[in-house]
Amino acid sequence: MGLGKGVGHLRREISTFGVSFIVLNGLIGAGIFALPATLFSQAGAFSPWLFPIIGLLFITIILSFSELASYFSESGGPVLYNYTAFGPLAGFQTGWFLYLGRLTAMAANANVLIYYAAFLVPDLADGWVRGVTLFSVFALLAIGNILGVKQAMKALAVLSTFKLVPLFVLILVGVPHVVPSEVVPVDFPQIDNFGATALLLMYAFMGFESALMTAGETNNPRRNVPRGLIITVLSITLFYFLVQLVYSAAAPQLPTSNGAPLVELGSHLLGAYGAVVITLAAIFSVGGNLMSNMVAVPRMTFAMAEENTLPKWFGVLHKDYDTPVNSIVFYAVLCFALAVSGSFVWLAVVSSLSRLFVFVSCLASIPVLRKKLPADVVKQALRMPGGYTIPAIAAVFCVWAASYSTADAWLTLGALASVGMVFYWFSHKSKD
């Protein structure tokens, strides 16, 4: 494995379809395999409509980030936006929160992958076999990513196909069981804690920022990134709605959920092999989510190295493949360590809150960037209609959702921000 190219130019090999695959796999991970039963218990037959309601609000965030993406052609996403608008400290803290949230989610999802795989091969979840399996997962993800983003995109496309086909089959088989009169319930249900439910639903839509981090390897990123974001999120909203609709129709005949509601639904609709089919879908779904994260997150630390908020070591490219090899290996090693030790669990509590913090700070950067960037860049960008109305709605939505987080989550977020400040101080101290 040769090094020596240093920080340089990434190859632009991600198309609109590539952006869509990254967004799709960033959003569709383990969540859709766990949410249906919880949502049905809270909203009954109305639960499918919660997805388009929250999706409509969430699209204001997507539209706002689409404008931000259209200002830049470099990798980095939210880190780049806040760095440009507010300076190095804001850029570093943005990257710090995103990195910790993604690191925790990556380790958590790897364990989910092992859990589902153990349904087919029970020994995978036990002792040293679990450790070896986790190591193999992260090694394959890292090697595939180092060999080139084009190869990673091909693998992501294959995983996307295998993860979606079984769920589409589930939808096609289940839709005939839906009673037309129950598709649009007459009465709006009384949801005890709609804010907490909305926060839970937002988990299903988070992860789109992966595509923003790879702009430096995207063809015509000012066009393809916004287009990929908007098309994919709207499509996934419809997909979530249909999955929940089928589950709601069958829910009265299903046993009490054991944490895998779609496995129960698959068994109910498809017979003896249904559970196996949906288990495989879950494995491919989580696998695609892991691949998407492995593609996107190391590009964030690569961008931070280029902006001098992390050591230049993170910006070293492979001499043959032009991929950020050090950032990829570093991320894979940390993910493996957290997944094996299980010490990532306490960070999961603040994962979503940290990303809401990032969303709000990026939304606040829009008026700054409109004034700060060159006039020709702003003129060519994707400008949202209504002035600042859409970003303002998105910001209020994020703050409202964050307000339902616990005090412990806020305290932990504050502690993590303090730790980030220490790293930032040491990074700058070493340059003096």
RODO-2510 file (C-alpha; in nm, 4 decimals, decimal comma):
residues 432
     n   res          X          Y          Z
     1     m     0,0000     0,0000     0,0000
     2     g     0,1847     0,3044    -0,1220
     3     l     0,1637     0,6520     0,0196
     4     g     0,3342     0,9712    -0,0597
     5     k     0,0912     1,1784    -0,2623
     6     g    -0,0081     1,3972     0,0277
     7     v    -0,3133     1,6221     0,0234
     8     g    -0,4286     1,6587    -0,3347
     9     h    -0,7185     1,6313    -0,5731
    10     l    -0,9811     1,3589    -0,5504
    11     r    -1,1216     1,1978    -0,8638
    12     r    -1,4739     1,3077    -0,9578
    13     e    -1,6383     0,9709    -1,0212
    14     i    -1,9740     1,0033    -0,8385
    15     s    -2,2779     1,0807    -1,0555
    16     t    -2,6349     1,1775    -0,9617
    17     f    -2,7085     0,8056    -0,9234
    18     g    -2,4034     0,7729    -0,6962
    19     v    -2,5280     1,0607    -0,4815
    20     s    -2,8690     0,8920    -0,4645
    21     f    -2,7126     0,5602    -0,3570
    22     i    -2,5198     0,7372    -0,0785
    23     v    -2,8315     0,9216     0,0439
    24     l    -3,0466     0,6095     0,0159
    25     n    -2,8050     0,3974     0,2168
    26     g    -2,7434     0,6765     0,4658
    27     l    -3,1168     0,6956     0,5379
    28     i    -3,2290     0,3331     0,5037
    29     g    -3,0280     0,1476     0,7636
    30     a    -3,1634    -0,0410     1,0615
    31     g    -3,4427     0,2065     1,1476
    32     i    -3,7133     0,0889     0,9092
    33     f    -3,6739    -0,2636     1,0481
    34     a    -3,7563    -0,1464     1,4021
    35     l    -3,9936     0,1526     1,3735
    36     p    -4,3219     0,0045     1,2393
    37     a    -4,4386    -0,1624     1,5614
    38     t    -4,3580     0,1418     1,7775
    39     l    -4,5373     0,3803     1,5420
    40     f    -4,8426     0,1541     1,5153
    41     s    -4,8666     0,1303     1,8944
    42     q    -4,8735     0,5111     1,9135
    43     a    -5,0861     0,6082     1,6138
    44     g    -5,2608     0,2910     1,4932
    45     a    -5,3958     0,3039     1,1377
    46     f    -5,2829     0,6665     1,1075
    47     s    -4,9155     0,5720     1,1603
    48     p    -4,8263     0,5534     0,7865
    49     w    -4,9184     0,9208     0,7488
    50     l    -4,6628     1,0215     1,0099
    51     f    -4,3898     0,9628     0,7518
    52     p    -4,5152     1,2135     0,4916
    53     i    -4,5982     1,4644     0,7678
    54     i    -4,2482     1,4535     0,9140
    55     g    -4,1019     1,4069     0,5662
    56     l    -4,2697     1,7294     0,4495
    57     l    -4,1134     1,9166     0,7414
    58     f    -3,7800     1,7445     0,6903
    59     i    -3,7758     1,8406     0,3227
    60     t    -3,7280     2,2016     0,4357
    61     i    -3,3932     2,0873     0,5801
    62     i    -3,3113     1,9021     0,2567
    63     l    -3,3973     2,2047     0,0414
    64     s    -3,1853     2,4301     0,2607
    65     f    -2,8903     2,1928     0,2415
    66     s    -2,9424     2,1646    -0,1343
    67     e    -2,8807     2,5385    -0,1575
    68     l    -2,5709     2,5050     0,0602
    69     a    -2,4416     2,2181    -0,1554
    70     s    -2,4864     2,4257    -0,4707
    71     y    -2,2381     2,6854    -0,3405
    72     f    -1,9448     2,4418    -0,3265
    73     s    -1,7675     2,1847    -0,5415
    74     e    -1,5299     2,0585    -0,2690
    75     s    -1,5675     1,7724    -0,0199
    76     g    -1,6569     1,8416     0,3412
    77     g    -2,0299     1,9116     0,3509
    78     p    -2,1453     2,0764     0,6752
    79     v    -1,7850     2,1179     0,7912
    80     l    -1,7034     2,3208     0,4808
    81     y    -2,0205     2,5295     0,5063
    82     n    -1,9635     2,6351     0,8672
    83     y    -1,5882     2,6786     0,8195
    84     t    -1,6487     2,9175     0,5298
    85     a    -1,9234     3,1078     0,7103
    86     f    -1,7971     3,1220     1,0684
    87     g    -1,4305     3,0227     1,0649
    88     p    -1,2047     2,7325     1,1698
    89     l    -1,3486     2,6764     1,5187
    90     a    -1,7059     2,6403     1,3919
    91     g    -1,5849     2,4101     1,1151
    92     f    -1,3976     2,1919     1,3601
    93     q    -1,6867     2,1619     1,6072
    94     t    -1,9226     2,0755     1,3220
    95     g    -1,6878     1,8025     1,2081
    96     w    -1,6396     1,6862     1,5658
    97     f    -2,0122     1,6407     1,6283
    98     l    -2,0712     1,4734     1,2940
    99     y    -1,7741     1,2431     1,3305
   100     l    -1,8731     1,1225     1,6783
   101     g    -2,2347     1,0740     1,5744
   102     r    -2,1379     0,8754     1,2650
   103     l    -1,8708     0,6765     1,4478
   104     t    -2,1234     0,5707     1,7100
   105     a    -2,3879     0,4875     1,4514
   106     m    -2,1372     0,2877     1,2460
   107     a    -2,0362     0,0766     1,5453
   108     a    -2,3983     0,0307     1,6500
   109     n    -2,5105    -0,0718     1,3012
   110     a    -2,2238    -0,3192     1,2716
   111     n    -2,3568    -0,4931     1,5807
   112     v    -2,7066    -0,4886     1,4313
   113     l    -2,5611    -0,6517     1,1196
   114     i    -2,4077    -0,9280     1,3328
   115     y    -2,7340    -0,9673     1,5241
   116     y    -2,9342    -1,0260     1,2051
   117     a    -2,6659    -1,2446     1,0499
   118     a    -2,6738    -1,4579     1,3658
   119     f    -3,0350    -1,5452     1,2832
   120     l    -2,8882    -1,7508     0,9976
   121     v    -2,5519    -1,8434     1,1563
   122     p    -2,5915    -1,8298     1,5385
   123     d    -2,2176    -1,8651     1,6168
   124     l    -2,1451    -1,5230     1,4617
   125     a    -2,2755    -1,3456     1,7724
   126     d    -2,0606    -1,5372     2,0225
   127     g    -1,7145    -1,4749     2,1664
   128     w    -1,4104    -1,4544     1,9441
   129     v    -1,6133    -1,5401     1,6336
   130     r    -1,8031    -1,2135     1,6780
   131     g    -1,4756    -1,0223     1,7043
   132     v    -1,3305    -1,1854     1,3934
   133     t    -1,6541    -1,1219     1,2017
   134     l    -1,6591    -0,7542     1,2986
   135     f    -1,2918    -0,7194     1,2030
   136     s    -1,3631    -0,8798     0,8659
   137     v    -1,6568    -0,6465     0,8032
   138     f    -1,4555    -0,3298     0,8672
   139     a    -1,1477    -0,4614     0,6840
   140     l    -1,3523    -0,5339     0,3715
   141     l    -1,5247    -0,1945     0,3912
   142     a    -1,1907    -0,0151     0,4285
   143     i    -1,0099    -0,2085     0,1536
   144     g    -1,2975    -0,1648    -0,0909
   145     n    -1,2991     0,2080    -0,0214
   146     i    -0,9220     0,2463    -0,0544
   147     l    -0,9257     0,0756    -0,3948
   148     g    -1,1315     0,3656    -0,5286
   149     v    -1,4627     0,5408    -0,4865
   150     k    -1,5825     0,3998    -0,8207
   151     q    -1,5472     0,0451    -0,6824
   152     a    -1,7190     0,1519    -0,3608
   153     m    -2,0089     0,2954    -0,5652
   154     k    -2,0446    -0,0351    -0,7541
   155     a    -2,0607    -0,2260    -0,4248
   156     l    -2,3100     0,0280    -0,2920
   157     a    -2,5304    -0,0168    -0,5983
   158     v    -2,5315    -0,3967    -0,5499
   159     l    -2,6152    -0,3639    -0,1790
   160     s    -2,8903    -0,1127    -0,2587
   161     t    -3,0515    -0,3584    -0,4998
   162     f    -3,0404    -0,6523    -0,2579
   163     k    -3,1698    -0,4452     0,0333
   164     l    -3,4621    -0,2930    -0,1550
   165     v    -3,5910    -0,5857    -0,3600
   166     p    -3,7125    -0,7946    -0,0602
   167     l    -3,8855    -0,4877     0,0881
   168     f    -4,0511    -0,4088    -0,2445
   169     v    -4,1700    -0,7711    -0,2560
   170     l    -4,3075    -0,7262     0,0957
   171     i    -4,4932    -0,4145    -0,0197
   172     l    -4,6314    -0,5831    -0,3338
   173     v    -4,7490    -0,8871    -0,1388
   174     g    -4,8884    -0,6776     0,1446
   175     v    -5,0742    -0,4037    -0,0444
   176     p    -5,3654    -0,6367    -0,1430
   177     h    -5,4232    -0,6887     0,2305
   178     v    -5,4745    -0,3154     0,2833
   179     v    -5,8400    -0,2170     0,3253
   180     p    -5,8986     0,0948     0,1093
   181     s    -6,1256     0,2545     0,3695
   182     e    -5,8420     0,2402     0,6242
   183     v    -5,5810     0,4096     0,4053
   184     v    -5,7074     0,7527     0,5121
   185     p    -5,8472     0,7227     0,8668
   186     v    -6,1297     0,9627     0,9463
   187     d    -6,0167     1,0453     1,2991
   188     f    -5,6778     1,1916     1,3889
   189     p    -5,5408     0,9797     1,6776
   190     q    -5,4414     1,1196     2,0143
   191     i    -5,0641     1,0764     2,0302
   192     d    -4,9471     1,1153     2,3892
   193     n    -4,6083     1,2654     2,3053
   194     f    -4,6044     1,3746     1,9435
   195     g    -4,2759     1,5628     1,9865
   196     a    -4,0931     1,2510     2,1016
   197     t    -4,2557     1,0523     1,8200
   198     a    -4,1433     1,3149     1,5680
   199     l    -3,7897     1,2984     1,7062
   200     l    -3,7978     0,9206     1,6661
   201     l    -3,9179     0,9550     1,3078
   202     m    -3,6407     1,2013     1,2287
   203     y    -3,3912     0,9204     1,2899
   204     a    -3,5278     0,7546     0,9768
   205     f    -3,4457     1,0637     0,7688
   206     m    -3,1014     1,1417     0,9074
   207     g    -2,7912     1,0372     0,7183
   208     f    -2,8428     1,2401     0,4005
   209     e    -2,5384     1,4500     0,4885
   210     s    -2,3192     1,1643     0,3667
   211     a    -2,3677     1,2812     0,0090
   212     l    -2,2600     1,6340     0,1018
   213     m    -1,9239     1,5111     0,2289
   214     t    -1,8261     1,3550    -0,1049
   215     a    -1,8830     1,6602    -0,3281
   216     g    -1,5114     1,6653    -0,4140
   217     e    -1,5540     1,3287    -0,5905
   218     t    -1,8891     1,4117    -0,7550
   219     n    -1,9366     1,5101    -1,1175
   220     n    -2,0876     1,8595    -1,1404
   221     p    -2,1600     1,8629    -0,7636
   222     r    -2,3521     2,1926    -0,7675
   223     r    -2,6153     2,0211    -0,9811
   224     n    -2,5919     1,6507    -0,8937
   225     v    -2,5801     1,6786    -0,5131
   226     p    -2,9008     1,8871    -0,4765
   227     r    -3,0789     1,6755    -0,7387
   228     g    -2,9747     1,3497    -0,5708
   229     l    -3,0794     1,4770    -0,2276
   230     i    -3,4257     1,5951    -0,3224
   231     i    -3,5226     1,3022    -0,5489
   232     t    -3,4006     1,0363    -0,3059
   233     v    -3,5569     1,1816     0,0101
   234     l    -3,8966     1,2236    -0,1601
   235     s    -3,8775     0,8658    -0,2910
   236     i    -3,7779     0,7258     0,0481
   237     t    -4,0658     0,9101     0,2164
   238     l    -4,3088     0,7266    -0,0141
   239     f    -4,1228     0,3999     0,0479
   240     y    -4,1481     0,4407     0,4277
   241     f    -4,5189     0,5218     0,3942
   242     l    -4,5882     0,2021     0,1989
   243     v    -4,3901    -0,0204     0,4375
   244     q    -4,5772     0,1244     0,7357
   245     l    -4,9102     0,0962     0,5518
   246     v    -4,8578    -0,2760     0,4895
   247     y    -4,7473    -0,3330     0,8481
   248     s    -5,0481    -0,1456     0,9873
   249     a    -5,2859    -0,3547     0,7784
   250     a    -5,1370    -0,6789     0,9116
   251     a    -5,0574    -0,5630     1,2668
   252     p    -5,3750    -0,7000     1,4329
   253     q    -5,2751    -1,0519     1,3183
   254     l    -4,9113    -1,0240     1,4262
   255     p    -4,7653    -1,1311     1,7629
   256     t    -4,6244    -0,8762     2,0049
   257     s    -4,3101    -0,7337     1,8494
   258     n    -3,9783    -0,8830     1,9599
   259     g    -3,7775    -0,5944     1,8140
   260     a    -3,7925    -0,7239     1,4571
   261     p    -4,1434    -0,6319     1,3376
   262     l    -4,0727    -0,6726     0,9672
   263     v    -3,9443    -1,0255     1,0231
   264     e    -4,2823    -1,1028     1,1818
   265     l    -4,4577    -0,9330     0,8906
   266     g    -4,2507    -1,1287     0,6388
   267     s    -4,3342    -1,4544     0,8119
   268     h    -4,7044    -1,3616     0,8141
   269     l    -4,7198    -1,2652     0,4458
   270     l    -4,4633    -1,4954     0,2850
   271     g    -4,4880    -1,8091     0,4971
   272     a    -4,2007    -2,0164     0,6324
   273     y    -3,9342    -1,8417     0,4241
   274     g    -4,0575    -1,4903     0,4960
   275     a    -3,8434    -1,4383     0,8049
   276     v    -3,5317    -1,5471     0,6150
   277     v    -3,6078    -1,3120     0,3242
   278     i    -3,6549    -1,0108     0,5507
   279     t    -3,3516    -1,1046     0,7593
   280     l    -3,1429    -1,0995     0,4410
   281     a    -3,2987    -0,7643     0,3513
   282     a    -3,1957    -0,6303     0,6924
   283     i    -2,8401    -0,7584     0,6430
   284     f    -2,8118    -0,5905     0,3025
   285     s    -2,9769    -0,2754     0,4366
   286     v    -2,7369    -0,2357     0,7260
   287     g    -2,4471    -0,3421     0,5040
   288     g    -2,5334    -0,0665     0,2573
   289     n    -2,5578     0,1813     0,5422
   290     l    -2,2107     0,0787     0,6623
   291     m    -2,0679     0,1121     0,3117
   292     s    -2,2259     0,4565     0,2703
   293     n    -2,0724     0,5731     0,5972
   294     m    -1,7330     0,4289     0,5088
   295     v    -1,7409     0,6216     0,1806
   296     a    -1,8538     0,9524     0,3309
   297     v    -1,7072     1,0021     0,6790
   298     p    -1,3334     0,9684     0,5953
   299     r    -1,3856     1,2403     0,3319
   300     m    -1,4930     1,4703     0,6146
   301     t    -1,1651     1,4274     0,8038
   302     f    -0,9856     1,4644     0,4692
   303     a    -1,1575     1,8024     0,4248
   304     m    -1,0741     1,9050     0,7828
   305     a    -0,7081     1,8279     0,7127
   306     e    -0,7211     2,0461     0,4033
   307     e    -0,8661     2,3269     0,6156
   308     n    -0,5887     2,2797     0,8770
   309     t    -0,8265     2,1902     1,1610
   310     l    -0,6840     1,8369     1,1730
   311     p    -0,3248     1,7241     1,1101
   312     k    -0,2203     1,6888     0,7455
   313     w    -0,1811     1,3137     0,8064
   314     f    -0,5588     1,2781     0,7605
   315     g    -0,5304     1,4341     0,4146
   316     v    -0,2779     1,1875     0,2696
   317     l    -0,3987     1,0220    -0,0519
   318     h    -0,3083     0,6760    -0,1760
   319     k    -0,0457     0,7148    -0,4503
   320     d    -0,2289     0,4815    -0,6909
   321     y    -0,5990     0,5226    -0,6151
   322     d    -0,6259     0,8882    -0,5041
   323     t    -0,8354     0,7927    -0,1995
   324     p    -0,7845     0,9355     0,1531
   325     v    -0,6152     0,6196     0,2812
   326     n    -0,5178     0,7431     0,6298
   327     s    -0,8635     0,8795     0,7053
   328     i    -1,0227     0,5536     0,5866
   329     v    -0,7948     0,3280     0,7941
   330     f    -0,8254     0,5494     1,1032
   331     y    -1,2042     0,5470     1,0833
   332     a    -1,2231     0,1702     1,0275
   333     v    -0,9969     0,0981     1,3260
   334     l    -1,1991     0,3216     1,5591
   335     c    -1,5277     0,1714     1,4387
   336     f    -1,3971    -0,1800     1,5006
   337     a    -1,2736    -0,0897     1,8502
   338     l    -1,6084     0,0638     1,9475
   339     a    -1,8130    -0,2156     1,7958
   340     v    -1,6140    -0,4870     1,9770
   341     s    -1,5987    -0,3101     2,3139
   342     g    -1,9552    -0,1841     2,3156
   343     s    -1,8370     0,1426     2,4754
   344     f    -2,0113     0,3341     2,1990
   345     v    -2,3553     0,2857     2,3584
   346     w    -2,3466     0,5969     2,5788
   347     l    -2,2720     0,8139     2,2740
   348     a    -2,5807     0,6850     2,0927
   349     v    -2,8004     0,8914     2,3268
   350     v    -2,6693     1,2188     2,1842
   351     s    -2,6108     1,1052     1,8247
   352     s    -2,9309     1,2561     1,6867
   353     l    -2,9087     1,5655     1,9063
   354     s    -2,5564     1,6357     1,7826
   355     r    -2,6743     1,6207     1,4216
   356     l    -2,9655     1,8549     1,4950
   357     f    -2,7064     2,0946     1,6379
   358     v    -2,5125     2,0653     1,3103
   359     f    -2,8279     2,1207     1,1041
   360     v    -2,9172     2,4409     1,2912
   361     s    -2,5646     2,5812     1,2660
   362     c    -2,5569     2,5096     0,8908
   363     l    -2,8971     2,6713     0,8432
   364     a    -2,7601     2,9782     1,0202
   365     s    -2,4735     2,9867     0,7698
   366     i    -2,7032     3,0435     0,4700
   367     p    -2,7478     3,4223     0,5096
   368     v    -2,3774     3,4579     0,5882
   369     l    -2,2715     3,2643     0,2775
   370     r    -2,5124     3,4559     0,0538
   371     k    -2,3269     3,7748     0,1507
   372     k    -1,9769     3,6321     0,1880
   373     l    -1,9312     3,4237    -0,1282
   374     p    -1,8498     3,5778    -0,4676
   375     a    -2,1523     3,7204    -0,6474
   376     d    -2,1157     3,4879    -0,9472
   377     v    -2,1188     3,1787    -0,7191
   378     v    -2,4310     3,2967    -0,5361
   379     k    -2,6026     3,3837    -0,8640
   380     q    -2,5444     3,0346    -1,0079
   381     a    -2,6457     2,8537    -0,6882
   382     l    -2,9792     2,6838    -0,6230
   383     r    -3,1640     2,9647    -0,4425
   384     m    -3,4700     2,8681    -0,2377
   385     p    -3,7864     3,0713    -0,3083
   386     g    -3,9280     3,2919    -0,0355
   387     g    -3,6056     3,4448     0,0872
   388     y    -3,5180     3,2864     0,4213
   389     t    -3,8616     3,1317     0,4830
   390     i    -3,7640     2,7695     0,4120
   391     p    -3,4390     2,7774     0,6176
   392     a    -3,6310     2,9470     0,9006
   393     i    -3,8990     2,6731     0,9018
   394     a    -3,6244     2,4093     0,8977
   395     a    -3,4454     2,5742     1,1916
   396     v    -3,7656     2,5967     1,3992
   397     f    -3,8398     2,2312     1,3227
   398     c    -3,4902     2,1251     1,4357
   399     v    -3,5061     2,3313     1,7565
   400     w    -3,8544     2,1974     1,8330
   401     a    -3,7401     1,8372     1,7857
   402     a    -3,4238     1,8950     1,9906
   403     s    -3,6331     2,0338     2,2759
   404     y    -3,7668     1,6819     2,3371
   405     s    -3,4182     1,5492     2,4124
   406     t    -3,3431     1,4735     2,7759
   407     a    -3,1343     1,6901     3,0058
   408     d    -2,8743     1,4128     3,0208
   409     a    -2,8408     1,4265     2,6430
   410     w    -2,7781     1,8020     2,6537
   411     l    -2,5221     1,7640     2,9322
   412     t    -2,3421     1,4902     2,7397
   413     l    -2,3418     1,7051     2,4265
   414     g    -2,1896     1,9905     2,6251
   415     a    -1,9209     1,7595     2,7613
   416     l    -1,8408     1,6359     2,4096
   417     a    -1,8175     1,9927     2,2843
   418     s    -1,5653     2,0628     2,5621
   419     v    -1,3585     1,7606     2,4632
   420     g    -1,3646     1,8846     2,1049
   421     m    -1,2329     2,2209     2,2203
   422     v    -0,9400     2,0451     2,3887
   423     f    -0,8509     1,8608     2,0664
   424     y    -0,8823     2,1820     1,8684
   425     w    -0,6532     2,3645     2,1136
   426     f    -0,3877     2,0906     2,0926
   427     s    -0,4092     2,0901     1,7134
   428     h    -0,3391     2,4611     1,6962
   429     k    -0,0807     2,4475     1,9721
   430     s     0,1226     2,1980     1,7698
   431     k     0,1366     2,4446     1,4785
   432     d     0,2852     2,7242     1,6869
***
